[in-house]
């Protein structure tokens, strides 16, 4: 049976206390819902001996509200309440859909928005017991010097598996953080890094507190799609979100974000020339072709990469047609 290491759990009652706890205990990890960090601790993936529990911050960081047309989401909102929030369903239907497809009911009631956005990357060579990993000589992400996915690779390519990230990327969301150095607002497009060891710009003593989705997002046609082995519980083998702004029957703007293929969720590039095209099935097909050309899945999760690549344009087409109604 896998057991947790010896840990000291710190229980701040405010954001200020949480930031101070992170500053005073280098290497401390945040504990919100615990759906990701607890099994990872049992796998021996982290060397931390301190957890900063965030339950006492719910009054400050658990809310859904509208402000000047924008939608503000507290980082401690759990996934289940976002899936059923009337504001989210009306203004950000793709986000509600993504939340409904995360894990299972019990995990959705525990997992948080902030936790999902900062979800650690996953790989078939890291999400294993310590004994399993030792048998293959460990890997770049923890305890080793070798990447088993890319021969000779010097950068970890574990996959970003957050389902909320592609949606919020496609809708131009920003996140607010706080640290001992003060607060900052980061466009989600600048939040993720192509490094599977640490794939966000969040510093070790920094806390994500809020997500802001601009008012214009609710005017866009939105859709989310997810590929997974089972219809419930599983992390994505592939996920994506499309956001469209129409001008009559033509496309005014389009954003397509794809996740679970590489270390960061990413926007498909070079879609500007699709502006002005008829919003129809041919447009959906072309969007799928662009995604297929740019995305090259790796053997970082236990699903065939060639199959993931071939199914990608199919999911893009289906999601686009759903967004168009």
N, C-alpha and C positions, 0 to 999 in steps of 0.2 A: 504494500500500500504506500502511495506517495504521501509524504507528510510535509507540512510547512516548516521552514527553518525557524529558529528562535528570532522573534521580532518584538520590537517595542512599538506600540501603536500610540501615536499622538493624536489628541482629539481637540483641535482648535474650535473655537466658538464663533469665529469671524474670519473674513478674508484676510484681514491684517494679521491675525494670529497664524493663519495657515502659511502665509508668505514668510513670517518670521520663523516658523518651524522648519520650512525648507531651507532658509538661510542658515539656521543654527545646526542643521543636521545634513551636511553634504552627503549626497548619494541617496537621500530619502526618496521614497516613491509615494505617489498619491493613490489613495484608496477611495473610490466613489462607490460604484455598484459592486466592484470586485469580480465581475464575470470574466475578465481577461487576466488581471494581474494575479489572482489567487492560483489558478492552474499553472501560470507561468512560474510563479514562485515554487510551486511543487516540482516543476520540471528542472529547477535549479538554474533558470535563465538569468536571474538577477542576484547580485551580491549584497543588496541592501539589507540593513538591519533595522531600518526605521520606516514605518508607514505613517503617512499623514492622512487620517480619516476625515472625509469632507462632509459627513452627515450633518454636523452641526452648522453647516453653512447654507442649509436649505432655504432659510428665510431670505437670504441675500441672492441666491443663485438658482432658484427654482421658480420660473415664471414664464408665461407666454403673454406678450402684450404688444400692442401697436403704438407706434410713436411717429407722428408726422408721416404716416403712410408706410413706414418701415415696419417689419416684424422683428421683434426682439425675443430671443430665446435664451433663457438662463442655462448655463452649462450643466446644472444638476437636474434639469428636466429629465425624467426617465423616458425611455424609448416608447413605452406603451402609452403614456399620456400624450406624447407628440402624435402618435398614430391616430389618436381619437380626439385630439383638440379640434374644436370647431374652427378656430382661427387658422390653424395649420391646414386643415382639410379644404377650407375655402380659398385661402391665399396661396398655399404651397402644396398643392395636391401630390406632386411627385415626392416631396419629402414625407408626407403621410404614408404614401405607398411604400417607400423604402423602409420606413420604420416598421410597418406591418410585416415586412418580409425578413426582418432581422431575427435570427434564432427562434426561440419558442416563447410562449406567454410568460413563463416564470422568469426567464432571462431578460425579457423586455421590461418587466417590472423592476428589475434591479439595475440593468445597464443604463448609462446616462448619455446624453448628447455629447458632452465634453469628452467622455471616455471613448465614445465611438470615433470622434474626430481624431483623437490622439491614440487610437488603437495601435498597439505594437504590430509590426509587420510579421507575416507568417511564412513559414517555409517547411517543406517536408523534412529538411535536415536540422531544424531547430526546435520545432514543436514536438519534441520527443523526450523520453526520460533521460536523465544524466547517463545512465548505463548504456542506452541505445546510442547516444551521441558520442560517448567515449569509444564505442566499438568502431566508429568510422573516422575517428581522429578529430572529432569536433568540427567546427567551421568558423568562418570569418566573424559571424555575428557574436559568437561566445566561445571563448576558450581555445580557439584554433586559428590557423593561418591559411586555411585552404577553403576555397569555394567549391562545393561539389556540384553546383548548377552550371557555372561557367568555368571551364577548365582554365586554370591560371588567372582567374579573375581576381582583381584586387579591390573590388567594391561589392558589398553585399547586395543581392538582388531579391531578398525576401519580399513577398508581395504585400502591398497595402490592401487590407481587406475590409475597410470601413464602408458601409453601405450609404451612410448619409453624405459622405464627402463628394461623390460625383454630382449629386443633386445640388448641393450648396455651391460647388464650383461653377456649375452651369448657370446659376442664378446670381453670380457676382457677389456672394456673401463676404462679409468681413468678420473677423473674430477679435475680441478684446481680451487682453491679458494684463496681468499685474505681477510685479516682482519687486524686490527691494529697491530697484532703480526707478520705479514708477510704473505707469501703465503705457500700453501701446495698442494701436489698432492695426491689424494686419490683414490685407486682402487675402482671401483663401487661395487665390492664384499664386501667392508668394509664400504660402504657409508650409508646403510640402517640399521635401528634398529627395533627390534620386540616390538615397543612401539607406539601405535596408537596416543598418544598425541603429540609426536615429533619423527618422524620415520627416521630422518637422523642425521648424526654427525655434521651437520652445526651448528655453534654457532650463537647466536642472532646477533652478529656484523660481521658476515662473509658473503661474497658474492661469489657465484659460477660464474666463468668467462668463463670456457672453458671445452669442452669434447674432449678427444683424444682417437681415436680408432686405435689400432696398425695395422701395415701393414699386418700382418698375417691374420687379420679378413677377408680381401677381398678374400682370397684364400679358405674360408670356404663356404660350401653350407648353405644357410640361409633361414629361413621362419618364418613368424609371423602369429599368429591366434588370433582371438578375438571373444568372445561370448558376445552378448548384446541383449536386448529386442527388440530394433528397429535397422534397418540397418544404421541409422545415428543418430547423436547427442549424443546418450547415452554413459555414462561411461561403462567400461567393467564389466560384471558379472564374467568374467574370461578372462585372456589373457596369451599368452605364446610365446616364441621364441626358436627355435632350431638352433644350429650351428654345422655343421659336417665337419670334415676334412677326406678326403678319401685317401686311398692308393690303387689305382686300383679300384677293386670292393669290397674292405673291408673298415671297419671303423677304421680310425686311432685315432680319438678323437671325442667326442660328448659333447655338453653342452646344457642343457635344463633349461630354466628359466620360472617360472610361477608367475603370479601376480594376484592381485584383490581378493585373497582369505584370506589373513591375513594382518598384519600391514606392512609387507615389502615384496617386490618381492624377490623370492629366487630361487637359483639353486637347482635342484634335485640332491641328493647326491648318491654316490656309483655307478657311471656309468663306472668306470674304467674297470670292467670285460667285458664290451661290446666292448672294443677295439679288433680289429682283426676279428670281426664277419662280415659276408657278409652284405653289405648294401642293404637290400631288405625289402620286406613287413613283414617278420618275425621279423626283427630288429625293424621296426616301431611299431609293435604290442607290443614287449617287452618293448620298451621305454615308451609306453602308460601305460603298467601295472606298471612300476616302479613309474610313476607319480601318478597313482591312489592310490598306496599303501602309498605314503608319504603325499599326500595332503588331508586335512580334512577341507573343507569349513565350515564357521559358518553362523549364521543368521544375519550377520552384514550388508547385503544389501538386497534389496527387491526382491531377486531371491532365489528360493528354494535351500538350500545347498546340499541336496542329489542329485538333478538333476545336479547341477554344478559338483559334484564329478563324476557322471556317464558319463557326456559328456566330461570330461577332457581327458580320453584316446583316445576318438574318434578324438578330435582336435589335440592331439599329433600325432596320426597316420597320419592324413591328412597332417599336417604341415611337418612331416618328409618325407613323400612321395613326397610332392612338392619340398622340399629341394633337394631330390635325383634326381629329374627331371624325 
